[in-house]
Amino acid sequence: MESILKFPKLFEPIVLADTVFRNRIFSSPQGYYNVGPECYPNADCAAYYARKAAGGVASVCMGDCIVDSKTGTHYPFLMRIDEPNSLPGFAAYASAVSRRGAVASVELSHAGLYASAVAERGDPVYGPVEMEGQYGHVLEMPESEIERIIGCYASAAAFAKGAGCGMVTVHGGHGWLLSQFMSKTINTRKDRWGGESIENRMRFSVEVVKAIRKAVGARFPIEFRLSGSEAFDGGYDIGEGVELAKRLDGLVDLIHVSAGHHQQPDAMVITHPSMFCEDGCNAKYAREIKKHVSTPVATVGGFTDPAMMEEVIASGGADVVEIARQTLADPDFAIKARTGREDEINKCLRCMSCFASTGASRHFHCAINPETGHEREYAEMPAPAVKKKVLVAGGGVGGMQAALTAARRGHEVTLCEKGAQLGGVLLCEDKAPFKKHLKEYLERQAMLCRRAGVEIRLNTPVTPEYALKEKPDVIIAALGARQVKPPVAGIDGENVFAAEEIYPRPELAGRRCVILGAGLVGIELAIFLAGLGREVTLLEIAERPNLDPFSMHTLAINKELREKNIRILLSTKALAIRADGVETESGDGKGFLEADTVIYAAGMRPERDAAIALSGCASEFYMIGDCQTPKNIISATQAADTAARLIGRM
């Protein structure tokens, strides 16, 4: 039957076991770590997953639910689905998701030899064989323990069903316990649970699935998450992945084909594709496995475009497409795609800010969606009591978000930008291929501002005189920051440029480039230039690069630096710049780096004085983003959105 939908295959319902899923878009397993010492789901947790369900996906999965806290916990704050007292929390989660039309699932997991929290307690850590592991000595799991853990999976599945969940997802990928038993490299056992025989290495997974089926019944869907390829030297490839999947065929209702390995840095940024990966980069694994099984197959990894997702399903590459970070960037992804508003979809930048924030504070936040991590606050925030005239000074990331939020809340908004284009300092990066989603984001924010009724005035700097003439009720100063020119002899030479000059005009850079500053701006510029064939050296005065240690983007960057042979000289100072290079000084003494072009990326100076000058020009004043303290996109969008939501409360 003909469909009126633009993406008919993507929004065609699918039946797994005896459950109808409203479309082919599933929210892939994501953990929730803002929990108390009991590690039970709480009200914030329910709101976090409910927001995904409200956005129209067919299934929502709570990740990292540990089936045996005694032996299987990696991080000490993971959900304990083996604890009876967690029932109210899991029931609240399941209700919040299912009442919004999605199927609630939980991911059943066990870390095996990577159970670091178990090791820290001093308790035995088990793996397929006895070995020295990443977190200490690992014991071979005896058959009696294998049988007990199989029972833990079955009990956890029955518990999830009893709590109101409509599916369970067995985590058999990414290097955790079940995949450790699948591994020919690790699992060299001589009994029926391992060795050369693929049947033996898959026996643990197969018996887990059979036990779960017995516990939940034939009509309850079971999803199995598998790495199609572990994607690192020593791990298995897609040929082995196909054989593993064939052993699950007919036993489960959905084979979820992921890739990579959580404990291998280079493979981890394949499991969670970085901005240096192409969109949908892991779909090839699902496509290959689907050729060999009759069970429906799901794909996952770097999907942001509904048209690409439609093509994967229409071409037979998969039956379901799962998204994870994209649900953080835009939980309304599915609704927008279904209703013809795909141009409004906030596409994930793959900047890894969500991982960084989770690592730093155990809260998920998103660089381009300020709602993520504040779901309850947003749900409870009332409409403004008073509509006001708002002047936003500065059309960068923060300014556009402030203007957009204020306009959507009913205020009269004027957005002024001193330049000829909205986007601010990030505009300069739009030629870097790995920044294409950032370029799209800036363009989309400008479009959404216009669509929301914001009056945009370009080439219009906001001075105190201008502001007083406009007579706004509210001023939001989002004036940004400007690049610092380091005090180095020769910095004004003809061969010296700021990073923001080279990004849009890379042809200005010669064959050999030296970049002063190994922060995020300098390093990403180095990767961009190296990709264009330049020889690049980064010079950093500090002992280490200025990168976020909690961010998976740092792992991706390190991989790019190695592959592109980019050199970083740490604890090294630039003494002077000459036409043929840079004079340096380090602990080893003075030196010289030959260079055709020298580029500085030595930090930003906030436009603080210009912002402060506007503080007396309106009765209500907010100062946001880099003009207050230069940080990052996530800080700017959150501050901007919050400021705009505070307007008109009284």
N, C-alpha and C positions, 0 to 999 in steps of 0.2 A: 504494500500500500504506500502511496506517495506521502511524503512527509513535508510539512511546511517549515521544518527546522533546517538551519544551515548546516548543522552537523548531526545528521540523522543517526549515523552509526554510533556516535559517541553517546547519544541520549536514548539509545534503544535499551530498554530494560533487559536484564539478564537474570536467569534463575539458576542458583547454585544450591544443590541439595533440594530443599523444598522452600527456599527463601527467594523472594523477588527483590532484586536490587534495582533502584529506579533509573540508573544509568550505568555507564562503564567507567566512571571516574571515582576511584577510591582514594581516601586519605590514607596514605601509607603509614606504617607504624612510626610514631614519634613518642618518646618518653615524656614524662612530666616530673620535674624534680623539685618543685617548690612544695616540699612536704615536710611534715614534722618528724620527730624521731621514730614514730611508729611506722612510717612509710606507707600510710594509707591514703587513698584519693580523698581530696578535700573539696570545699566549695569552689575555690579558684580553679581546681583541676576540672571539675564538671563544667564550669563556664568556658574554659579554654577549649575543650572538645566540642561542647554544644555549639560554639560559634562556628566551627567547621561544618557541623551538621546543618546549621541554619543556612549556610551558603550553598547548599544543593548537592554536595557529593553524595554518593550512594552508600558509602561505608566509611566509618571513622574507626581507627585502630589506636588504642592506647599501647604504646610500646614499652619494652623493658619490664615486663611483669615476671618476676622471678618465681619459678615453680618450686624451688627448694632453697630457702634462705640459709639453711645450714651449710650447704656446699656450693651454691650456684651464683653468689652475688659478686658482681664486678665492682660497681660503685655502692657505697653503703646506704645511699638514699634512693635506691630503686624500689618500685612497688612490690609489696609482699603479697602475692596472691595465694600463698600457702598459709596465711594467717586468718583464721575464722573471724576475728574481730574487724577485719577490713571489709566485711560484707556491706555495711551501710554505704561506705564510700564507693565501692564498685557498683552498687545498685543505683546510687545517685548519678554516677557517670552514665550507666547504661540507659537510665530513664531520660536523662538530659539529651542524649544523642537520638534515641529511638523516637521520642516524642516529636522530634524535628524531621522525621522521615528517613533517617539514615540507619543503617544496620551497625550496631555497636559491636566492636571486636576487641579482643585483647591479644597481645603478642606474648606467647609463652616462651620463656627464655631461661637458659642456664649457661653460665660463663665457662664451665669446665676448667681447664688449666689456666684460664685468665681470671679466675675468681680472686681478684686482688683483695677485696674486703674480707674474704675468708682467711687469706694468708695473713692479713694485718691482725686478725684476731688470734692468730696462732693455731688455727684449726687446720686439719688436713685438706689439701687441695688435690683433686682427682682429675686425671686426664685419661686418654686411651692407653698410654704406657707410662712407665716411670721415666722421669727425665728432669733435667734442670730447666725450669721455666722462667718466664719473664719476672715472676714475683716470688721465686724461690723453688724449693723442691716440690715436684709433682709426683703423686703416687699413682700407680696403675689402678684404675677403677675395677674392683673385683666384680664378678658376675652378680653377686648378691646386691651390690650397690647399683649396678646397672638396672636390675629388676626393680629396685626401690625407686630410682629416678623415673623409670617408665611409669610407675604408679603415681609419682608426683605430677607428671604431665597430665595424666588422666584425671586426677583429683582436681587439678587447677582448671581443666576444661569444664568439668562438671560444676565446679564452683562458679565459673564465669556464666555458664548457662543459667544456673540458679539465681544469679544476681540480675539476670535480665538481658545479658548479652546475646546477640543473634549469630555470632560466629567466633571462632578462635583462629589465631594465626600462629602456627608453629614456626619458631625461628630456627631454621636449619642452615643459615648462611653466615657470612661475614666473620668466620673464624670461631664462632661459639661452639658449645659442646657437641652438638650433633654434627656440625661440619668438621670438627676435629676427628670424629670417628669416620667421616667420609674420606679423610685425607690419606692418600697412599703414602705420603711423606711422613706424617706423624704416626698414623695407626699401623704399626708393624706387629700387632698382636698375633699370636699363634693359635688363638681359639676361634670360635664361631662369630666373634664380634669384630674381627679385623683381618689384616694381612692383605695379600694380593687380590683376593676375591672381592669383587665389587659388591656381591650379594652380602658377604660378611660385613663389609664396611658400611653398608646401608641398613644392616639389620636393626641397629639401634633406632634409627629414624622410622623404619617401617613398623617396628613393634610399638613405638610411641604413637604413631598414627592409629594403629589397630586398637590400642588401649583407649585412646581418646574416642574413637568411633563407638566402642562398646559402652563408654561412659555417657556419651551424649546422644547416641542414636543415629539412625540412617538419615534422618530429615534435617539434621543440624550441620551447616556448612563448616568445613575445615579447609583453611588456607595453609599452604606450606611455603615458607620463604626459603629460597635456595640461591646461592651464588652460581650463576651460569658459568662464570669463570672467576677464579680467585685473583687473576690479573697481577701476579707477581712471580718472579723466579722462585720455584719451589712449591708454588701452588698449582692447582689443577687448571686445565684450560677448558674451552667450550666443548671439546670432544668428550672429555670426562664428564662435564656438566650435563651433556645430553644423556649419557648412560645413567647418571644419578637420577635425573628426572624420570627416565623410563621406569625406574623401580617404584616411583610414586604414582605412576599413571593408573587411574582407576581406584586408587586408595583415598585420594583427597579430592576436593571439589574445585580447587584453584591452585595452580602452581605459580607462585609469585617469583619471577626470575629477576633477581638483582645481580650484583657483581661486586668483586673486591673482597677486602678483608680488613676488619677493624683494627688489628694490631700491627699492620704493615703500613707505614706512613704513605708510601707512594700508591698503594692500593686503596687506602682509606679515602683519598680524593677522587677515586673512581666510584667507590660505593656512594659517596656524596660528591657528585661531579662539581669541579671548580669552574670558575669563570673562564678558565683556559680550555675547557672541554666544549665540544659542539653540543647543541641542544639535542636531547634524546639520545645521547651517546651510547647508552647501554641497551637500547632497543634491539640491537643486533643479536644479543644473547637470547632474548625471549623469542625472537623470530626464528632462530635456528632450532630451539627446543620445541617450538610449536609444530615443526615439521614431523616430529617423532612421537608425539603423544596425542591422545584423544581428549584428555582433561583440559578444560579451559586454562588459558595462560594469561598472567598479568605481567606487564613490563613496568619499569620504574627508572627514573634517573634523568634529571635535567629537562623535564617537560614544562613548558610555560605557554605553548601556543595550541589552542584548540584545533586549529587546522592540521597541525602536525599529528595530534592525537587522533583525529578523525582518520587521517591517512593510514596510520599504523593499524587501526582496527579494520578499516575498509579493505586494506590490502592483505589481511590475514596475518599480520605480524603479531597480533595479540588480541585477546578478547576483552581485556581490561587494561586501562592505563592508570597507574597510581602516582600520586603527587604528594610531596611532603612539605618542603620549604615553600612551594608555591601556595600552599594553604595558609602559610604565615604572611606571605606578601599580599595575598588577596583571598581571604576566606570565601568571598562571593564569586570566585572564579567560575564555578559551574553555572550559577544563575546568570551571570553576565554572558557566558558563552551560549546558553540556551535561548536567551531573550534578545539576541542580536546586538549586544553591547560589548562585543569582544574588544573594541577599541578602547574601552575603559578598564580593561584588566590590568592590574598592577603586576607586572611580570617580575619574578624573582631575579635579582641581580647576581645571584650566586656569590655574593661578597662574603658569606660566612659570618655575618654579624650575629646571626641567631646562635651559632655555635660559640662565638666569643662571649656573648652575654650569658649563655648557659654555663659555660666554663667558669666565668667570673663570679656569677651570683646565683646560678641554678634557676634563672628566669629566662624564658624564651622572649626575645624582643626581635623586631625586624627593622632594618634600616629604612624601609620605605613604607611601612605600615605601622603607625604609632599605636594602633589599637592592640596589637599583639602583646600579650603579657599583662594587659589591663582590661580584660574582657568584662569583668564584673563592674569596674568603675564606669566603663562606657555604657553598659546596659542600664545603669542606675542614674546616669547624668540627665537632669531635666533640661527641657528646651529653655533658651534664654527668656527671662521675664521682660527684658527691654531690648529693642532693636537699636543698634547704634551705627554711627558713621565711622568707619575704620580706614585708616591710612597705613598701608604697609610699605615700609621703605626698604627696598632691596628685593630683587627678583631671582635670588638663588634658591637653593633647596628649601631653606627655612622660610623664606618669604613667600614662596609659592604655596607651601603647605599651610602656612598661617592664613593666607588669603582664601585658599580653597575651603578650609574648615570654617572660617568666619562666614563666608558667603553661604555655605550649605546650612549654617545655623540661622540664616535669615538676616544677617547684617548687610549694610550697604558698604561695599568694599572697593577701595582704589588701591591698585598695586603699582608702585613706581620703581622703575629700574633705570639707573644712570646709563647703562649701555644700550645697544641696539637690539638685544635679544635676551629673553629670559633664560635662566640656567646658571648664572653666576660662574664661579671659578671652575666648576666641573665641565663647563662647555668645551674647554680646551682639549679634553680627553676623547672626543667623539671619533677620532680616526683610529684609535686602538681597537683592533678587532675583538679583543676580549672584554671591551667596555661597551659593546653594542647595546646591551640591555640598559645600561646607564643612560646612553643617548636616547633610547626609546622612552625611558622613564621621564627624563627632563622634558621631552616633547609632549608626552602624555599629560604631565602636570600642567603645562602651559595650556594645552587644549581643554583640560578639565576646568581650569580657572575661567577660561572664556565661556565654557558651557554653563558654568555656575553663575554667570552674570557679573564676574569681577571686571571692573574697568581697569584696563592695562594701559599704562603710560610709559612708553619706552623713551630713552634718551632724556630722562627726567630725574636728575639728582634731587634728593629731598634735603633741603637746607632748613634751618629754623625759620627763615623768612617765608619759604614756600609752605611749610607746615602751618604757620600762623595764618597765612592767607587762605588755606583750605579749610581751616576751623574744624578738624575732625574731633570726634568724641574720644577716639582711641588712636594711639600710634603704636605700631609694632615695628621696632627697629631691627632689621635683619640685614645689616650692611656688610656682613662678611669680614674677610681679612685679605691682606695683600701679602705677596711673597716677600720674604726677607732676603735682602742682598747681603751676603756675608762680607765682613770687613777684611778682604784678602787683597793684597797688592795685585793689580792687574785685572780686577773684577770687571772693569769697564772696557776691557779689550774687545776688539771686533770679533774674536773667536769665542766670546763668552755669552751665554744666553740663560734666561730663566727657564725652568721646566715648562711653565705655561706658554712659553714662546715656541718650544720645540714640539710639544705634543701636536698642535694644529699644523705645524710646518716642519715635519721631520726631515725634509730635504735640506734644511739649514745645517743639519748635523753631518760632519765629515765621517770618514771611515773609522777613525779611532776616537772614542768619546770617553771623557772622564766626568762622572757625576759627583758633585759635592753633596753628600748627605745620603745615608742609607736608611731613610724612613720609608714609609709606604709609597709616597709620591716618587721618590728617587728610584726605588727598586722596581716599581711597576713601569716607570719610564724606561729603565734599563732593559726590561723584558721586551717592551715594545720595540725599542731600537735594535736589540739583538735579533728580534724576529725579522727585521728589515735588512739584516746582514751587517750591522755595525759591530765593531769590537768595543765592548763596554767594560769599564772599571768603575766601581763605586768606592768613594773615599769617605770614611766615617771616623769622626774624632772620638766617638765613644767606643767602649769595649765590645759592644754587640750591636747588631742592627736594631733600629727602633721599630720593632714589630710586636704585635699583640701575642703574648705567649699562649693565650687561651684560644686563639682563632685557628680553625682548620685552614683558613686562607694562607696562614704562614706555612703550613705543610705544602700547599699547592705552589706557593712562591718558591720555596726551597727546591722543589722538584724542577721548576722552570729554570732557576738559576744554575742548577747542575747541568741540565740538558742543553742549555744555551751557552755554557762555558763563560758565565759572567763572573768576574772576579770582584771580591769585596776586600778592601784593605781596612782593617779595624784599628782603632787607637792610632790613627794617622791623621795628621793635620796638614792642610794646604797652606804653605807659606807664601807662595806667589804663583801667579799665572803668567805664562809667557806665550808667545805666538806658537811655540812648538810643544807646549805641554805644561805640566804643573810641578813645581818644586814642593817636596813633601818633607815631613819630619815625623818619625815614629820612635818607638823604643830602641829600634836598631840604628837610629841616626837619621841623617838627611838622605833624601833620594830624589829621583826625578821620574815622572811618568810622561812618556811621549803621548801627545794628543793633538788631533786636529780641531776638536771642539771641546769646550768645557761648559758644563751645565750645572747650575746651582739649584738645589732642592733642599734648602736649609731651614724649612719651617715657615710659619705664617705669623704675621703681626696683625692683631685685631684692629678693626676700624672703631676702636672704643670711644675715642674723643668725639668723633662725628655722631655716634649714636647717643652719647650722653648729652650732647648739645640739643637733642630733640626732646629731652625728658620734660621740659617745662612748656611744651607746645600743645599739650592736650591734657585733659583731666585724668586720663587713664593711659599708662605707658608701660610697654613691655620691651625688654631687650633680649634677643634670642640669638642662638647660633654662634657663628665664629666671631662676630663683633664683640661678644661677651668673653668667650674663651674658645679658641680654635680646637675642635675635637674631630667629629666625624658626622656622617650623614644621619646616623641613628639619633645622635644627641640633638641635632638641628631639627629633625622632623618631630621628635617627641616634644621638645620645648615649644616648637611652633604650634603644634596641634593643641597642646594643653593651654597655652596662652589664649588661643582663639576660643577655646571652649569656656574659659573663665569670663569672657566678655558678656556683659548683659545679665549677670546673675542678680544685680540689684540696681 
